[in-house]
Amino acid sequence: MNTKRSKRWDGKIDTLTADYLKDVVTQMKSYGDRVQFALNGPGQKPHYQVINSFEKKMAFDSNNHLLHPGEDEFVGANATPVLTLAQIESAIANVGVKRVTTTTRAVRSVRGSSTPAARPGDLIDIQKYEYFKNNVQKLPEGIRAYSQDITNLMKKGMTAEAAFGEIVEQYF
């Protein structure tokens, strides 16, 4: 017998329920703009940790209660990659439309693209965050205050590195 109750979560965001993801979004809006799910927990609803812009983390169990995670619960192969609020909201919007997505992908692959297009704002946020995360030690302490300026520069065609460099040169 194959029941949901006995199955563990498979690590795919599109298999989580919209209600569960909405609860995760509620915690994200309160505590941080990024989330990471544990892969080693029991059941269909994984534990997760919300991460804010200062890299502070708050862990929650599958019922959205505060959790004291184990040492290795959100490390390496035991956790998903870090996801943004926009990615989680997109996953909520796509719950239950798997057949439509499959059909759409087939049409897109005929046209030459096999993956759905991301919104430009999402790509900028991802690139900006990745650059910040990889270079936080080199960047000035108050650079976070200029996040919107960096985004605006990137929307004009600058790379993340160039946009951060421009802001550092201009204000620091």
N, C-alpha and C positions, 0 to 999 in steps of 0.2 A: 504494500500500500504506500502510495506516495502522497503525503499530505503536506500542506504548507507548515503546519505546526512543527513537524520534525525536520524540516529543511533549514539549513543555514543560508544566510545571505551569500550570494555568489559574487559580490563585489561590483555588480553593474548597477549604476545609478538608475537606469530605466526600469529596473525590477522593483524599486521601492514604491510604496503607495504615495499618492498625492497628499493624503492627510499627514502621513509621517513627514514628508518633505516640507509641508507647510509649517509644521511644528519646528523643524530645523530652521527654517527661514525666520520664524519668530525669534528664536534664540540668537540668530545671526544679527538681526536688526537691533537687538539689545546689547550684544556683547562683542561683535566683531564681524568683519566683512568677508571672512574666508572660513572654510570648514574642511575637516579631514575625517574620514570614517575609518573605524577599526575593522579589520578583516577577520579577526580571531574571536569575535564574540558569538554568543549563542543566538539562534533564532533569525527571523527575517528582518528585524529592525536593528541595525548595528549601533554600537556606541559611537559617539562622535565628539570631536573637540572643535570649538569655535576659536578662531585666531584673530586678534585685532591688529591694528597698524603698528603697534609697539611690540608685536610678537608675543603678547601675553595670551595664554591659552586657558580655556575653561572647558572641562570635559563633562559630557552628559551621557546618561545611560539611554537605553532604548525607549524609556518613558519620559524623557526630557528632564530628568532630575539630575542635580549635580552629582558628579562621580569623581572618585579619587582613582585615576587610572593606574594600572600596573606599569612598571618601569618600561616594558617593551610593547605596550598596547598600541602606541601610535608611532612606531619606529620601523623603518625599512619595509620589509615584505608584509608586515602586520597591518599596514594602513594604505589607504588610497592616496593618490596625489592630492595636493591641496586644491580645493575648488572655490571659485568665487561665488558671491551671492547671485550674480547674473547667470552663472552656469546652473545653479540649483533652481532658480526661477524658470529657466529654459527647460530643465528636466520636468518640472511640474507641468508646464504647458504641453509637453510631449507625452505625458502619461496616457496610455490607452490609444495612442495613434500609431502604434508600431506598424500596422499594415500599410497605412498611408505613407509613412516614412519609407518603407521598403519600396513601394511603388515609385515614390518620388526619386529615390536614389537610382532606380533603374533608368528613369527618364534622364536624370542628370548624367549618368554614366554614358548614355548615348550621345549626349552633348559634349562630353569630354571631361566632366568633373565627377569624381566618385564620392566626394564628401560634401555634406551640406555647407553652404557658405556661412561664415560667422559674421556677425555685425561688426562694422569697422570700430565702433566704440569698444567692443569686447576685446578685439585684437590689441588696441592701444593700451587698455587697462592691463592685459596679460603681459605685454612687452614691458610696460612701465614697471609693473610689479616684479617681474623677473630681473630686470636690470637693477632695481632697488635692492632686492634680496641678495643678489650676487655682489653688490658693491657697497652695502650699507656701512662697512668699516671705513671706506674711503670718503664717504659723503659727509658734508657738514651736518651738525646736530639738528638744525632747524629746517632742513630741506623739505620735510613733510608739509610745512605751511605753504609751499609753492606747488603742490600737487596739481591743482587746476591749471596753473601756468604751464607746467610740463605737458599736461594733456593737450592744451591748446597748441603748443609748439609742435607736438607730434601730429596733430590733426592737419597742420600746415605742411606735413611731409618730412619732418625731422625724425631721425632715429631716436630711440630712447637715450642712447649715449650722448648724442648731440644736444638733445633737449635738456638733459640733466646738466651737461657741461655749460650750456648757455645760462641757465639759472644760477649755477655756482659762480660763473664769471660775473654775472650781473648783480647778484645780491650778497656774495660772500667774499 
